[in-house]
Amino acid sequence: MTSAAPIQPKPLPATQGRIWALAWPIMLSNITVPLLGLVDTAILGHLDDARHLGAVAVGSQLFILLFWSFSFLRMGTTALTAKAAGAVLRNQPSRSSTASQTTPSQITTASQTTASVPYVAPLQRGLWLVLPLIPLVMLAAYLLWPLILPLLSDQADINHGAMTYLSIRLWATPAVLAQYVMLGWFIGLGKTHIPLIMLTVSNVLNAVLNYVLVFHLGMTADGVALGTVIAEYSAVVLALWLARDYGFRGLGKRPTWLQLQPMMRINRHLFVRTLLLLSTFTFFTAQGAQQGELILAANAVLISLLLLIANALDGFAHAAEVLVGQSLGAHQRTPLRQAIRLTGINSTLMALLLCLVFWLSGETLFRLLTDNPQLLPVLQQYQWFLIFLPLIGMPSYWLDGIFIGAGQSQSMRNAMLLAVLLVFYPLWLGLSAILPPTHTNVALWWAFYGFTLARAGFMGNKFLTLYKKPETFM
C-alpha cells in the first residue's frame, strides 16, 4: 500500500448540517441490529421444532447481558479519540498557511507511527486493553451462564440448545470486544458512516450465513451461532481495512502502564455505571415476572419500545460525544456551546416526535407487536407511560453523550449510583407500600420514571459548569 496522508478530523464549529451528518448513520446502524434478530427469527421459525428458536432467543439474551457490560470500551475510546482529534485541529495551521508551514505532527503519512498521529493512540491502547479482558470474559461466561440460564428458562431442551449456541458464540469474544474499540474510535473521529458500513455488511453477511447453514447444511441453533461468529470477525477485518489510511505501524507496540491509565480510569467508571444500569433493568424484569406472565410480557414489549427510543435518540447523543470532545480538545468555547445547544434542540424535537407517534398510533402500534387478546388490554393500561417515555429519557441520553465527549465518566457513574440508590429503590418501595397490590406494576413504572429523570438531575450541576466554564475541562 502506498503512503497516504491520513484523513484529518473535520473542522469545527458545530452546525445543524454536521450534527445530522453525524447522527443519521448511527440511527440507521442501530436499526440493523433488531432487523438481524427478525431475520434469525424468520429462519428458525420455519423449522419444524420451535425449541431451536427458543434456544437462540434465550442464548442471545445471555450473550447480550454479559457483553453489554463491556460496552464501556466503545464509550471510553470515543471520549479519548474525540479530544485527541480536537487537539489536532487546534494545532493545524490556518487555511491561509502554506504547505511548507505544516509540521510532521499535524499531517502525517501512513508509514509513520501512531506517535505522530495523536488520535490513533486511543485505538492502540484500546485494542491492547482488550487482550487481558478476553480470558476474563470467557471465564465469566463459563461460570455465570449455567447459573443464570435456569432463571430464564425451565425447559431442558431449550437450555441445552441455548448452551450449544453460547458455547459457539463465545468464540467471537475477541472480535466483539475489538469491535467496541473500533466503533468508538471511528465515532470519536466523527466518521459515523463507517460504523454504519461495518454493521450493515456484518449483519447482511450474518443473515446469509445463517440461511445457508440452517437450510442448506442442516444446522440449527449451532448454525446461527457459527454464522454470527464469522460475521463478527469479518466486521473487525473490514474495520481495519477501512482504517488503513491512518497507518498502524505503532499499533503492535505495547503501550506503557502510564499510557494506559487514562483509558483505564475512564473505562473503570463506565464499567461500574453499566453494571448499575443492568442491575436496574434486571430488577425491573424480575419484579414484572413476579406479577404474572401478562405483566412480564407487557413490560417486555414496552422495554423493547424503550430500546427503539434510545436508538433514535442515540444519533444525537453520539453527535454530542464527537463535537463536545473535539471542541474541548481544540480549546474552543463557542463550538462547544453550539454543540450542546443544537444537539439538545434536536434531541428534544426527536423526543416530541416520538411522543406524538406513540400517541397517534395508540392500539395500532401494540397490534403490530402482538395479537394476543389477553395481552393487548394490559398494554393499553400502560400506554401513557410509553407516550411520555421519550421526553422522560431524552435528558439522560443527551447528557450521557455530552459527558462521554467531555471524559466525565466518574460523574456519570456517580449520577447512576445516586439515581439507583436514592431514587429508584426508595421510590419503588414507597409506592409499593402505598398503592394497592393491583397497582404494583404502576409503582414499578413510576420508579423507573423517577430513576431516568434522576440520572439527568444528578448530572445537572456538572453540566452547568461545563457550559459556563468549559476551560476547566480542557
N, C-alpha and C positions, 0 to 999 in steps of 0.2 A: 504494500500500500504506500502510495506517495505521501509525503508530508503535506499537511494542510493546516491552516490556521483554525483552531477550534472556534466554533460559533460562540460569539460573545453574548452575554445576557442582554435582553432588550433594555433600552434606556428608560428611565423614569421620565415624567411622572405617571401616576395612575390616571386613567381615563375610562369612561364607560366602555369604549371600544376594546380596550385592553382587558378590562375586567371580564367582559363577556367572552373574549378570545381565550382567557384562562379558564372560565367556568364551564362553557358548553362541552368541551371534551371530557371533563370529569363527570358531568351529568350523564353523557352518553355511555361512558365506560362503566359507570355504576349500573346502568340498565343491563349490560351484557351478562352480569353475574346471575341475577334471577332468571334471565332468559335461558341460560345454560341449565339451570335447575329444572325449568319446564321441559327442555329437550330430553334430559335424563328421565324425567317422569314419563314422558310420552314413549320413550324407548322401552323402559322396563314395564310400563303399564300395559304394553301389548303382549307381554309374556303370559303364559297360562297361569303361572304361580305368582300370586300377589306378594308373597313373602320377600321376593327379591327387591321389590320397590320399597317395602317397609325397612328392609335391611340397609339400603342405601340412604334412606331418609334419616334413620337413627344414626348411622355411621357418620353422615355428613354433619349432623348437629354436634356430635362429639368432636369431630375434627376441627370445626369452626370454633367451638368453645375453647379448645386448647390454643389454637394458633392465633385467635384474635387477641389473646393475652400478649402476644409479641408484636402487635401492630405498632408498638412504640418505636420500632426500628424505622418505620416509614416516617413518623412524625419527627423524630429526633434528627434524621438525616435531612428532612426538608428544612428544619429550622437552621441548622448549621450551613447548609448549602446556600440558602437564600441570603444569609448575612455575608457569606464569602463572596457571592455574586455581586452583592451591593458594594462590597469593598473594591471589587474590580472596577465597577462603574465609577466609583469615587476617584480611582487612580487613573482612569482613562483620560487622555488629552482631549481637549475640546475639538469640535468638528473642524475648526479653522486650523488646527495644528497640522503640520506636515508629517509624512510618514517617518521622516528621519528623527522626529522627536519622540516616537513611540519606543518605550523601553521593553526589554525582553519579558519583564514581569507583567506587562499589560497585554501584549499579544504574543502568543507562543505558538510553536509548531507542534504537530502531532508527535514528533520524535523526541520532544523534551519530556522531563519528568513531571510528576504531579506537583513538585515543589514550586514550579513556575506557573502553575495554574491553580490558584488557591481553592477554587470551588470543586476541584477533583478530590482534594484531601478528605472531605466528608464521605465520599464514596469509598475511597480506600479504607478508611477507618471503620466504616460501617460493615464492609464485607469481611474485614478481619475480625470484627466483633461477632459476626455470625458463627465463625468456626467453633469457639468453645460452647456456643449455645446449641449446636446440632446434637451432640450426645446428651446434653441435659434435657432437651425437649423430647428426644426419643425415649429416654429413660422415664421421664414423667408420664409419657403416653402409655408405656407398658405397665406402669404401676397404677395409674388412675383410671384408664378406660375400663378395665374389668370391674372396678368398683362402682363406677358411675353408670355403666350400661344397664344393670338391672333396675336402676331407678327410672330409666326412660322406657324400658320395655320388659314385660314379664313373660314373653313368648320365646321359648328356647330356639326355635328355628330362625326367627328374626335376629336374635342375639348372635347366633352362630354366623349368619351371613354378614352381620354388621362387623364382627371381629375379623372375618376374612377380608372384607372391604378395607378396614382400618389397617390391618397388617400390611397390605399392599400400598395403600395411600401414604403410609408413614414414610416410605422411601422417598417421598417428594420433599421431605423436611428441608434439606439444603436449598432446594430450588425456591420453596415458599419463603423462607427467611431472606434469601438473596433478593427475591422479587420485592419484598418490603423496602429494602435499601435502595434498589434501583428505581422503584416508583417514587420514593421520597426524594431522590437526587434529581430526577427529571422535573418533578413538581417544583422543587426549590429553585431550579434554573428558569422556571416559567414555561417549560416546554410540556404543557399538559396534553398536547396531542400525541406524544409518544406513549404515555400510559394507555391512551385510547387504542393506539395501534397494537400495543403489546397484548392487551386484554382481549381485543376483538379477534386477533389472529389465534391466540391461545384458546379461546372459547370455541371458535369455529373448528379448529383442529380437534379439540376435545370432543365436540359433538360428532364429528366424522368418525373418529377413532372408536367412540362408544358404539356407534351404529354398526361399524364393521365387526368389532369384537363380539358384540352381542348377537347380531342377526346372521353373520356370516361365519363366525368361528365358534358359535355355540356357548359363549361365556355368559355369565350373569352379573352379579354384583362385583365379582372379581374383574370382569372386563371393563366395567365403568371405572373402577379404581385404577386399573392399569392405563386406560386412556387418559385419565386425569394426570397421572404421574408423568407420562410422556409429554403432555401438553405443558405442564409446569416447567419442565426443564427446557422445552422449546422456547418458552417465554423469556427465560433468562438468557439463552443464546441470542435470541432476537434483540433483547435489550442491549447486550454487549455490542452487537453488530451496529445497532443504531447509534451507539455512543462512541463508535470507533474514532471519530474525528477529534476527540478530546485527548487522545494519547494515554496509554496505560502502562508505560514503562515503569512508573513508580508504584503501581498497584501491588506488584509482587513483593515490595519491600515492607517488611513488618514494621508497623508504627511503634513508637516507644510508649511506655505506660503513661508518660506525661502527655503525649499527643492524644491518647485515647480518653483521657479524663473528662474533657468537655462533653464528648458524646455519651460516655457512661453516666455522667451526672444528669444530663437531660433525660436519658432513657430510663434511669432508675426511677425518677419521679413519675414519668409517664407509665411505667410498668405498674406501679402501685395504683395510680389513677385508674388504669384499665381494669385491674383486678377489683377495685371498689365498684366500678360500673357493672362489671359482670356479676358480682355478688348481688347487686340490687336487682338486676334482671332475673337472676336465679331465684331470689326470694319472691319476686313478683309472680313468677311462673308457679312456684311451689304453693303459694297461697291460693292462687287460682285453682290449682289442681285439687286442693282440699275442699273446694266448694262444688265439686262435681264436674262431669265431663263437659256439660254445656258451657259453664263459665270458663273452663280451661280452653275450650275451642274458641269461644268468643274473644277471650284475651289474646289468643294466638293470632286471630285474624287482625285485631286492632294493632298488635305489635308489628305484624308484617306491614301494615299500612304506615306505621311509625317509621319503619326502615325505608319505605318509599319516600316519606317526608325528608328523612335525613339525607337520602341520596340526592334529592332535588336541591336541598339547601347546601350540601357539601361543596357544590361547584363554587359558590361564592365564599365559603369558608376557606377553600383551597386558594382561591384568588387572594384572599386576605393574608394567608400564610406567605405567599410569594411576595406580594407588594409590601407588606409590613417588614418582612425580613430584609428585603433588598433596600428599602428606604433607610432602615436602621444601619445596615452595613455601609450604605453610601453617605450616612450622616446628613440626611435631608429631611427637614421637618415638614415642609409643605406637601411633598408627595405622600408622606406617612399619613397626614391628616386627610388628604384626599382619598387615600386607600380606605381608611377607616370609615369615612362618611359614605363613600359610594358603595362599598360592599355592604354597609349597614342598610342603606336605602334599598338596594337590590334584594337583599335577604328579606327585608320586611315586605316588599311588594310580592315576592315569590310566596312568602308565607300567607299573605292575604289572598293570593290567587288560589292556593291550595285549600284554604278555609272555604272559599266560595265554591270550589269544585266539590268538596265534601258535602257542603250544604245543599247544593243544587242536585247532586247525584242521588242523595237520600238512600232509599232502599235499593235502588238500581245497582249501586256500587256493591252492596252486600250480595245481591243476587248473582253478580258476576263471579263472586268468590265462592259461593256455596248455594246449593239448592235444598239444603236440609230444612224442612219445615219447622223443626223444633229450635234450630239454632238462629234462624232469622229474627224471630221476636226478641231473643236475648240481645242480639247485636243492635237492634233498634233502640233498646233501652239505654245503650251506651253511646249512641250516635253523637250526642252533644260533646262528649269527651273527645271524640275523633275530630269534630268540626273545629274546635279551638286548639287542637294539639299542635298544628304548625306554628301558630303565634306563641304558644307556650314554650315550644322547643327552640324557636329561632334564636333568641338571645344567647343561649348557651352554646349552640353550634357555631354561631358567628364569633363569639368571644373566644371559643377554642381555637378557631383559625387565627385570630389576632395574636393570641398568647403563644401559639406554636411558632408563628413567624417572629415573635419577639424573644423566643427562647425562654419563656416564663413557665417552664414545666413544673417547677416547685409550687407556684401559685395555683396552677391547675390542679395539682394533687391536693393541696390544702383545701381548695374550694370543694372538690369532690368529697373529701373526708368530712368536712363540716356539713355538707348537704346530706350525706348519708346518716351521720350520727346525730345531728342536731335537728334535722327536719324530717327525713323520710321515715325512719323508725319511730320517733316520738309521735309524728302525725298519724301514722298508721295505728299505733297502739291507742292513742287518744280517741280517734274517730271510731275505731272498732269497739271501744268501750261505751261510746255514746250512742252510736247508731244501732238499730235493731239488727238481728242476725241476717235478715233478708237483704240488708244493705252492706254486707261485709265487702263485697267487691267494689261498691261505690267508694267505701273508705280507702280501699287499695288504690283506686284511680286518683282520688284527691291527694293521697300521699305521694303518688308519682308526679302529679302536677306540681305539688309543693317542692319536691326534690329537684325537678327540672328547672323551676324558677330560681331556687336557692343556689344552684350551680352558677348561674349568671350573677346573682346578687352578691355572692361571696367573692366574685372577681371584680366587682364594680370599683372598689377603691383603687386597686392596682391599674385598672383600665383608665380611670380618670388621670392618674399620674402619668401614664404612658402618653395620653393625648395632650396633656398640658405641658409636660416636661419630658419630651422624648429623648432629650440629650442624656438623661440619666440611664437610658437603656442602650446607648450607643457604645 
